[in-house]
């Protein structure tokens, strides 16, 4: 069937979708979410069908196409295209199989991941896959195959080094910006640590957002490779690299129900580590009531799974279960966190000691993996001598930034001090409320917005003493964040 | 936040969706599939958020709205609207609960159905519900609550009669147009049978498509009530009535994976029966290799479930397990089926005897339910005396049609006779291929298109004798249908 293109000027956010008038659809016996092939010249793309009941939206004889289809086939308004019925992707049968509780083969998982990466599945179909893996939990075997498939269908960083170090902290803890101290310490010790980090999804800052305060973070993979080979370390945004791209699409359909399918979480993390060809990986699982992992038993279970998968991927893996009961570091929000890190590396007295202790412990674990002996003292030596600071400046410059002092980092001009209403000890800090208020204040899109906290659990506090300060770049958001802070119990004092 | 409306001139097909520019979305901390409230004057609607990365699609300060939102809030381009963050619907938590394998309460199921009916769930969220019910099969208790909730959140037909008869045939068999003979026989016997039927989804004709050849079928519920009270029977399209509307939305997301969750199937059928306040219901389960129900064991299991649910809904229920191994009747396609029915009711020698036998058996079962004695002879008497024909004409006239003879029904002008290539007995007829060819020929949208079959399983056939004729209204579709028929084994002769 020949149809005329109508650019409907909207993006589907991923899947290739075309809209037919209901009369044309009936003629081809097509239903919503069926597939057709669109042919333009020598280019052919398989797309998902949507159906318009009204001719106002798509008249008979026309085909409405979303932005993604325009891009894929280089279409223009009123182009003539050929339409043929297409089969459903093979992976539909495999998704059904998993939904029916059966185990998938490596080939089947590979096909599903390929179809996800190439936008061949509709959101509904992808949701069935996520639901299937959630209710019929993948075996370790399946998770490993999923991990490998995610890596296979994306870019891979190859550095030709004997050892490649990597780390990952499971999210949910405000602050906790360990990467920005661990990377320079490990790189200063002569090890290669090509770190990819994420931007914030639901937190006040991801490591990529914080690093962006002092350097560029978006690089193509060949540029990242050059940086890592030159400085031994880098801290770049994973989103620009197309490493394990299936992952982001899966996460998008997990969000509405806040599903965290364990097999997906494992595969997602391990795929990102595997795609930089890491040989030694440190995983940090913070445990706390308001953390992603709520209790020690869950953490231990996850630890064992990481170890099993790591072993199968032929990686040295070390899993630390850490305290996730409160924010780590003082600054929450990109600029405030970057300032903490510079103070820490420069040995300034204002540095956050809890974050420093955690970073040193993590470096010690990494040294223990690669050198088979305790490395706490070594890590501390590198940090205290200024070598880590110098390495960080080297990395910042390699990533297009320049040396900057902590004082020159811009912090939001509107500020509000939250004072303690009584004397006592800090008994509890709500991770969730700290994150929420920092986000309302403007983090992470306003780099200077966030919260700076002065007290941690166990600290003494006097009535009228400062607990935290909210910083904001715009009046409107500042007022809203202040209101929320005033009406909620961020700190519990006993 | 105040935004200006941009009509993006496309329909979502159900859910209320609005598109924000990514900058505005970041400001409100909103992600794809979050909810916002849109306020225009005194009207407020909660809608699902989509996010545009490019300002070409939706610039900062604007809000792109789908047709459904335009309709719900009576918006115009460049209207100013107020945006507030909204909570997710309550049912999201309940869907998660079901996905986690826990049993839902009546209140929770009710909330889910309410949200489905009112387009409060995105396709992804609805898919999670279907997947949850598919993998964690609903208990009979839950299915009953789902049935009741579907009825509650839709229109209900109340006729104030002591007995209301209804019937349902599970689909998948070409022809099988029993409703159009059963309704006039039962109504002629003085019983009230207000039948709602569906249009075809994947078959060459639904009963509503066939009835439409001789009468109108789309009525509002109050008009349907008038007709049923006047003539005791009607055959109308359920789609125009808003009875159990949640059902259609659930079916739409089942299609991509061809999922038939048993609990949904049961609830869907029983809800439609319950919403016309039926007291006596006959269910026909055709069993066959190419039927929806493939074997007797599955049919028996389904029968027991129907009986359990019928009992709990305080209905007399009778389930017949019938032969679904071949098409029933000779005509396949709206006009050809309507002609069969008129021949049958008029006692014409060309009437399909297999369809007649099945209809009489079904009527007999209905009489047995209401009169506690065998009713085959009674049914045959009503049919043979012409009373059923007269009742049908009465119903046709009440539904805006007029008396028409079978010969005056227009059949497609292009025809092709498929001849037997050998002599023998018919061993097999493919339901799937018969349906497919009839659809390609143009059924159901071209009323006169379809297939007329001359032989059934067990019939003798000579070489060169006609097996079936394809009818089509357009040359193009005719040629395609003919090609498919020539290259596939519709009849197997041994």
Interface residues (C-beta under 8 A of the other chain):
Chain A: X8 X9 X10 X11 X13 X19 X23 X26 X27 X29 X31 X32 X33 X50 X51 X52 X53 X54 X56 X57 X64 X67 X88 X92 X95 X96 X99 X101 X122 X123 X124 X125 X127 X128 X131 X132 X134 X135 X136 X201 X202 X252 X253 X255 X256 X257 X258 X259 X439 X440 X445 X477
Chain B: X8 X9 X10 X11 X13 X19 X23 X26 X27 X29 X31 X32 X33 X50 X51 X52 X53 X54 X56 X57 X64 X67 X88 X92 X95 X96 X99 X101 X122 X123 X124 X125 X127 X128 X131 X132 X134 X135 X136 X201 X202 X252 X253 X255 X256 X257 X258 X259 X439 X440 X445 X477
